[in-house]
Amino acid sequence: MKWSLSQLKSYRDEPLQFDEALDLKHSLMTRYPEIIDVQATQVKGILSYDQGNVLISAKVKASLTLPSTRSLTPVVVPLAFQMDEYYVPQGTDLKRFDKEDTVIMLPEDDILNFDVAVEDNILIHIPMQILSEAEQNGEAMPAGKGWKVISEDDLAKQAEEHKTVDPRLAKLKNLFPDQEAKD
């Protein structure tokens, strides 16, 4: 969905309501190669024009297939979020907006490409940790020949068990005896 600023001026009196299914699969997979698959993205919202500014308020629902961050098994990740953004032409005084507002400058041609805005928001909402259902339920960590994944708690326990002083540095321990009491 693309609109020019001159087209949007016609929505001064009554906002434009939209409910669209967007096919963003190719562009999302190009921008973020880790994505395995993208189902249709549903966007529902309103667009209003006021004093040269465009406000878009939309609910976005998407479903991405991404690799698990632990085992790389494919995981379907549903996303649902609200996006509220102001689009303003170049040279607009931004002081009238709150610090919490998302304000985006339109390019010099004053074309609002809403598909790119939705893509940006989808990429922002991808979680940092993606786990399959089995991994969330405590399934054993992945392992291989000579290696295994361990939890942070197990790593801390191992570090505590192996806390020994290098024998080459043991004599330095006596150098500052008053420091030992502080530890």
C-alpha positions in Angstrom: 0.0 0.0 0.0 1.5 3.3 -1.1 0.0 6.8 -0.9 1.2 10.2 -1.9 0.7 13.1 0.4 -1.6 14.8 -2.1 -3.8 11.7 -2.1 -4.0 11.6 1.7 -5.2 15.2 1.9 -8.6 14.0 0.8 -8.9 12.2 4.1 -9.0 15.4 6.2 -12.7 15.1 7.1 -13.0 11.4 7.4 -10.2 8.9 8.0 -9.3 6.1 5.6 -10.2 2.7 7.1 -8.3 -0.3 5.8 -8.3 -4.0 6.4 -5.7 -5.6 4.1 -3.8 -8.9 3.8 -0.3 -8.0 2.8 2.1 -10.4 1.0 5.4 -9.5 2.6 7.1 -12.9 2.3 9.8 -12.0 -0.3 10.8 -8.7 1.1 10.9 -9.9 4.7 13.0 -12.9 3.8 15.3 -10.7 1.8 15.8 -8.2 4.7 16.0 -10.9 7.4 17.4 -14.2 5.9 16.9 -16.2 9.0 13.1 -16.2 8.3 12.1 -19.6 6.9 8.5 -18.7 6.0 6.0 -15.9 6.3 2.2 -16.4 6.2 0.0 -13.5 5.0 0.1 -10.5 7.2 -3.2 -8.9 8.2 -3.3 -5.2 8.8 -6.4 -3.4 10.1 -6.5 0.3 11.0 -7.2 3.9 10.1 -5.2 6.6 8.4 -6.0 10.3 9.1 -4.6 13.5 7.7 -4.3 16.6 9.8 -2.3 19.8 9.3 0.2 18.2 6.9 0.7 15.2 9.1 -0.5 11.6 8.6 -1.3 9.4 11.5 -1.6 5.7 11.0 -3.0 3.5 13.8 -3.1 -0.1 12.9 -3.2 -3.6 14.4 -0.8 -6.0 12.7 -1.1 -9.8 12.9 1.6 -12.0 11.2 3.0 -15.4 11.6 6.6 -16.1 10.9 8.5 -19.4 10.8 11.9 -18.9 12.4 14.7 -21.2 13.6 14.8 -22.0 17.3 17.7 -20.0 18.9 18.7 -23.2 20.8 18.4 -26.1 18.3 17.6 -24.4 14.9 14.4 -26.4 14.6 11.6 -24.4 12.7 9.2 -22.6 15.1 6.0 -20.8 14.1 6.1 -17.4 15.9 2.8 -15.5 15.9 3.1 -11.7 16.2 0.3 -9.4 17.1 0.9 -5.7 17.9 -0.4 -2.2 17.6 1.5 0.4 15.6 0.9 4.1 15.9 3.1 6.3 13.7 3.1 9.9 12.4 4.4 10.6 8.9 5.4 14.2 8.3 6.9 15.9 5.3 10.5 17.1 5.2 11.1 20.3 7.2 8.3 19.8 9.7 8.8 21.2 13.2 9.0 18.1 15.4 8.7 20.0 18.7 4.9 19.7 18.7 5.1 15.9 19.1 5.6 14.0 22.4 8.9 12.2 23.0 6.9 8.9 23.1 5.4 9.5 19.6 6.9 7.7 16.6 7.5 10.3 14.0 8.9 9.4 10.6 9.9 11.9 7.9 8.5 11.2 4.5 11.0 10.9 1.6 11.4 13.9 -0.6 8.8 12.5 -3.1 6.2 12.5 -0.3 5.2 8.9 -0.9 4.2 6.9 2.1 5.1 3.2 1.5 3.1 1.5 4.3 4.3 -2.0 3.4 7.8 -1.0 4.4 6.5 0.5 7.6 4.8 -2.8 8.5 7.9 -4.8 7.6 10.0 -2.6 9.9 7.6 -3.1 12.7 7.5 -6.9 12.2 11.3 -7.1 12.3 11.3 -5.0 15.5 8.8 -7.4 17.1 10.7 -10.6 16.4 11.7 -12.0 19.8 15.3 -12.4 20.8 14.8 -15.9 22.1 12.7 -18.3 20.1 12.1 -21.8 21.5 10.1 -24.7 20.3 7.3 -26.0 22.5 9.5 -29.0 23.6 12.4 -26.7 24.5 10.0 -24.5 26.5 8.8 -27.6 28.4 12.3 -28.5 29.6 13.4 -31.0 27.0 17.1 -32.0 27.2 19.5 -29.5 25.7 21.1 -30.3 22.3 24.3 -32.3 22.4 26.8 -33.7 19.9 30.1 -35.6 19.7 32.3 -33.9 22.3 29.9 -30.9 23.0 26.6 -30.1 24.7 24.6 -27.1 25.5 24.3 -26.3 29.2 22.1 -23.8 31.1 23.5 -20.7 32.7 22.9 -22.2 36.1 24.9 -25.3 35.2 27.7 -23.1 33.8 27.9 -21.1 37.1 28.1 -24.4 39.1 30.9 -25.7 36.9 32.8 -22.4 37.2 32.5 -22.6 41.0 33.7 -26.2 41.1 36.7 -25.4 38.9 37.7 -22.3 40.8 41.4 -23.2 41.4 44.4 -21.0 41.5 47.0 -21.5 38.7 50.0 -23.1 40.5 52.4 -20.6 38.8 50.5 -17.8 40.5 50.1 -19.4 43.9 53.1 -17.6 45.4 51.6 -14.3 44.5 48.8 -15.0 47.0 51.2 -14.3 49.8 52.3 -11.0 48.4 49.4 -9.0 49.8 48.0 -11.0 52.8 45.7 -8.1 53.9 43.9 -8.3 50.5 42.9 -11.9 51.2 40.7 -10.9 54.2 38.6 -8.5 52.1 37.6 -11.3 49.6 
